[in-house]
Amino acid sequence: MLASPNRWKSRRAKSLLSALILVSAFCAGRPVDAAAMKTLHARSQQAQAVALARYTRAEQRLDDYYAQALAAQRLNVFVPAVLRNIQSEGGLLHESSFVAYMRWRWSLAPSRFAFYHPGIVRAIITDHQIRQTLVTSPPVATPDPSINPAPGGVIPPPGVATPEPSSVLIAGVMAAAGIWMKWRRGETARG
């Protein structure tokens, strides 16, 4: 839920990785048997896939547990130590049933919850503040008062977009100016 899925979660994966390191260190000066290395690599990949599948199942069970606890509004739930130090990505919490449950528990008695779980409260408050800044209306284009238009120039009303010339038109004007300059240099050289 809150840990990265790339972590090694099984002893088997760690032991296979250690064996791979030992074999590569032992065979550093000799030619390595490619078939043996492929077998070791395949076993390591398989162990990693098994560990990741176990981690995913455990994460789903925890998510279901907190969803049921929130639905039943249970107050006495188990919170593993790994979840007590809740981590956020850039200040935003991962939307999960655990976070929803913690927000609900905090809403019951904010000061008491903050006393017992200061890290979780800090993460929830930071998440709330960031989400408030993200949910704003789009900015309205206002004219810059430091730019003075030419006398007699027209300033469009706020919120009205000024059309820009097309890229094809700009390219055509530049090409025509280049041709004219080339022709003009030719005329000057002849005359």
MARRO-479605 format. One record per residue (C-alpha): z, x negated, y negated. Coordinates in nm, 2 decimals. Example, Ala and Ser with C-alpha at 12.3 -4.5 7.8 and 13.67 -1.06 7.14 Angstrom:
      z      x      y
   0.78  -1.23   0.45
   0.71  -1.37   0.11
END
This chain:
      z      x      y
   0.00   0.00   0.00
   0.11  -0.26  -0.25
   0.03  -0.58  -0.07
  -0.31  -0.73  -0.04
  -0.50  -0.65   0.28
  -0.60  -1.02   0.32
  -0.25  -1.13   0.41
  -0.19  -1.26   0.76
   0.03  -0.99   0.93
   0.05  -1.10   1.29
   0.20  -1.40   1.47
  -0.11  -1.42   1.68
  -0.34  -1.47   1.39
  -0.11  -1.74   1.25
  -0.10  -1.92   1.58
  -0.47  -1.91   1.63
  -0.52  -2.05   1.28
  -0.27  -2.33   1.36
  -0.46  -2.41   1.68
  -0.78  -2.42   1.49
  -0.63  -2.67   1.24
  -0.49  -2.88   1.52
  -0.81  -2.89   1.71
  -1.01  -2.98   1.40
  -0.76  -3.26   1.31
  -0.77  -3.39   1.67
  -1.14  -3.39   1.68
  -1.20  -3.53   1.33
  -1.33  -3.86   1.46
  -1.53  -3.72   1.76
  -1.82  -3.48   1.79
  -1.69  -3.13   1.80
  -1.78  -2.89   2.08
  -1.96  -2.61   1.89
  -1.91  -2.35   2.16
  -1.53  -2.41   2.16
  -1.51  -2.38   1.79
  -1.71  -2.06   1.79
  -1.48  -1.92   2.05
  -1.17  -2.02   1.85
  -1.33  -1.87   1.53
  -1.41  -1.54   1.71
  -1.06  -1.51   1.84
  -0.92  -1.58   1.50
  -1.15  -1.31   1.35
  -1.05  -1.07   1.62
  -0.67  -1.13   1.56
  -0.72  -1.09   1.19
  -0.90  -0.75   1.24
  -0.62  -0.63   1.47
  -0.36  -0.73   1.21
  -0.55  -0.55   0.94
  -0.59  -0.24   1.15
  -0.21  -0.24   1.21
  -0.14  -0.29   0.85
  -0.37   0.00   0.75
  -0.20   0.23   1.00
   0.14   0.14   0.87
   0.03   0.19   0.51
  -0.10   0.54   0.60
   0.22   0.63   0.78
   0.42   0.53   0.47
   0.19   0.72   0.25
   0.23   1.03   0.46
   0.61   0.99   0.47
   0.64   0.99   0.09
   0.40   1.28   0.06
   0.61   1.49   0.29
   0.93   1.38   0.11
   0.78   1.48  -0.22
   0.66   1.81  -0.09
   1.01   1.89   0.06
   1.18   1.73  -0.24
   1.40   1.52  -0.02
   1.64   1.29  -0.20
   1.75   1.07   0.08
   1.45   0.86   0.18
   1.40   0.51   0.31
   1.24   0.26   0.07
   1.14  -0.07   0.23
   1.23  -0.39   0.05
   0.87  -0.47  -0.01
   0.82  -0.15  -0.21
   1.13  -0.20  -0.42
   0.95  -0.47  -0.62
   0.66  -0.26  -0.71
   0.36  -0.45  -0.85
   0.10  -0.33  -1.08
  -0.26  -0.44  -1.15
  -0.29  -0.50  -1.52
   0.00  -0.27  -1.59
  -0.15   0.03  -1.40
   0.01   0.14  -1.08
  -0.19   0.22  -0.77
  -0.19   0.60  -0.74
  -0.01   0.68  -0.41
   0.24   0.92  -0.28
   0.51   0.65  -0.32
   0.45   0.62  -0.69
   0.43   1.00  -0.73
   0.77   1.03  -0.54
   0.93   0.76  -0.76
   0.81   0.94  -1.07
   0.96   1.27  -0.95
   1.29   1.10  -0.86
   1.30   0.94  -1.21
   1.24   1.28  -1.37
   1.55   1.42  -1.20
   1.80   1.17  -1.36
   1.63   0.91  -1.57
   1.93   0.70  -1.68
   2.08   0.69  -1.33
   1.75   0.61  -1.17
   1.69   0.33  -1.43
   2.03   0.19  -1.35
   1.96   0.15  -0.98
   1.58   0.08  -1.00
   1.51  -0.11  -1.33
   1.19  -0.27  -1.19
   1.04   0.05  -1.08
   1.12   0.22  -1.41
   0.96  -0.07  -1.61
   0.65  -0.04  -1.40
   0.63   0.34  -1.44
   0.69   0.32  -1.82
   0.43   0.05  -1.86
   0.18   0.25  -1.65
   0.25   0.57  -1.86
   0.20   0.38  -2.19
  -0.13   0.22  -2.07
  -0.26   0.56  -1.94
  -0.18   0.72  -2.28
  -0.39   0.46  -2.46
  -0.67   0.51  -2.21
  -0.68   0.89  -2.26
  -0.79   0.90  -2.62
  -1.08   1.07  -2.78
  -1.39   0.87  -2.84
  -1.40   0.69  -3.17
  -1.59   0.86  -3.45
  -1.84   0.64  -3.63
  -1.74   0.60  -4.00
  -1.94   0.42  -4.26
  -1.81   0.08  -4.36
  -1.70   0.09  -4.73
  -1.76  -0.28  -4.77
  -2.13  -0.24  -4.72
  -2.30  -0.11  -5.03
  -2.63   0.06  -4.98
  -2.92  -0.02  -5.21
  -2.93   0.19  -5.53
  -3.08   0.53  -5.45
  -3.01   0.46  -5.07
  -2.90   0.75  -4.85
  -2.59   0.73  -4.64
  -2.60   0.96  -4.34
  -2.30   1.19  -4.30
  -2.03   1.07  -4.06
  -2.11   1.13  -3.69
  -2.49   1.13  -3.74
  -2.67   0.85  -3.57
  -2.93   0.66  -3.77
  -3.25   0.62  -3.55
  -3.34   0.26  -3.48
  -3.71   0.15  -3.47
  -3.85   0.11  -3.12
  -3.88  -0.23  -2.96
  -4.25  -0.18  -2.91
  -4.30  -0.12  -3.29
  -4.09  -0.44  -3.37
  -4.29  -0.65  -3.12
  -4.62  -0.51  -3.26
  -4.52  -0.59  -3.62
  -4.41  -0.95  -3.52
  -4.74  -1.01  -3.33
  -4.94  -0.88  -3.62
  -4.75  -1.10  -3.86
  -4.81  -1.40  -3.64
  -5.18  -1.33  -3.62
  -5.20  -1.28  -3.99
  -5.02  -1.61  -4.05
  -5.25  -1.80  -3.82
  -5.56  -1.64  -3.99
  -5.41  -1.72  -4.33
  -5.36  -2.09  -4.24
  -5.71  -2.10  -4.11
  -5.84  -1.96  -4.44
  -5.63  -2.21  -4.64
  -5.76  -2.50  -4.44
  -6.13  -2.40  -4.49
  -6.10  -2.32  -4.86
END
